């Protein structure tokens, strides 16, 4: 059997596992093969599952919700532990963003920043259409913030680490103050039903990989600097890794409740057009 896994820059657990090159030999011991598909945008994960190009993906918490809203029969395998400090709403010093109405905000649309932003808007009785949301990331977003081209930026590590050390930038809100922020590992329900042993094995491999990351952060910083983004220094990568809790938790009913809350929040704020109930997944 071949297991097709997705790797993209915004899911570090899978990206690191892919570039460590250790999963292939572990799979061979089970009589399986690993095939990696590298792609750039985590938001493409649902489409790649729907088109049967991948079996397992890892993303933030929004893509499985939007995929389920579009009709994909999503099944959850596992999640990371909550990551309460890896994203924040930033503004230029002196701009406290007391109202978001009409503001130009940079984020990564389609990612977990949608949920973070939905909650920020709900606090002010606003919806998605009340702001100018721009797909702007990394150094370009930081430059735009400092130059006054945008009013706020939902910055994600490792760029949040750099922005926090930049004069003239202030934090308005932390992601962990408003939502439970996790990475999720997910698939199609039909795949887990057909391959429960492989699904459980893969969760165990992800758990082992996260433990390795936590114990080898200087090596991981070198790997990320080499394979992912060499404009982020090794020291910035190491700060990012040290600030992030590592660990993988098998999916359970509590995770499904979190996803249902996110679906409700995204619908209420106008990020998705459909109100729906997530059905219980088949246990892997």
C-alpha positions, 0 to 999 in steps of 0.5 A: 500500500502507498500512503500519500502525504502532503508537505507544505511550509505552514505545517512544520511537523509534516515539513520536518518529517518529510525532510528528515527522511525517516518515515520511508524506512519505517513504512517499509517495515510495515510493507508500505510505501510513502509518497510525498507531495510538496505544495506551497499553500496549506489552503490547497489541502482540501482540494488535493484530498477531494481530487484524490491526490493525497491521503493525509494532510496537515493544516491549521484548523480552518481548512478542514472546516471549509472543506467540510462546508463544501461537502468533503467527508472529513475525518480527523486523525490528530492535532497538535497541542494548543499554540497560544502564542504563535500569532498576534494582531499587530499594528504600528505604534500609536494605532490601537485599532479600537475599531476594525471597521473599514481597516486594511488587515493583512492575514493568510486567508483560508488559514486559522487566521480566519477564525482569529479574525472572526472572533475579533470582528464578533467582539465589535459586532462586525463581519468579514465584509466590514474590513479590507482583508488582504493576502499579504505575508512575511516581510512584505506584510511587515514592510506594509505595516511599517509604511502605513499601507495596512492598518493591522497584520495577523502575523504568524511565526516565524515572522511574528518573532521578527516583528516583535523585535522590530521598533514601531510595532505593537501587539493588539491581541494574541491568538490564544486569548480568543481561539484554541489554535492547533495544527490538525492532521486529517483525511477523508472518512473513506480512507480511515475506514479502509486503512485504520491500521495505517491511520493509527500508525501514522499518528504514532509516527507524528507523535514520535516526530514531534518528540524528536523536534522538541529534543533537537531544536538546533538541528531542526533550525538548521533544517528549516533554514536550509529547506524552508526559508533562509531569509529567517535566521537560524536564531529566529527559527530556534526562537520560534521552535522554543516558543512552540509547544510540541506534541501530537494528540489523537483526535477525540470528541473535544476536538470535534467540538472545537471544530464545530465552534469554529464552523459556527464562528466562521458562519456568523462572521461571514467567512463561510456561507453555510451553517452545518453540523460536523458528524462524528468521525470514524475512530482511526 
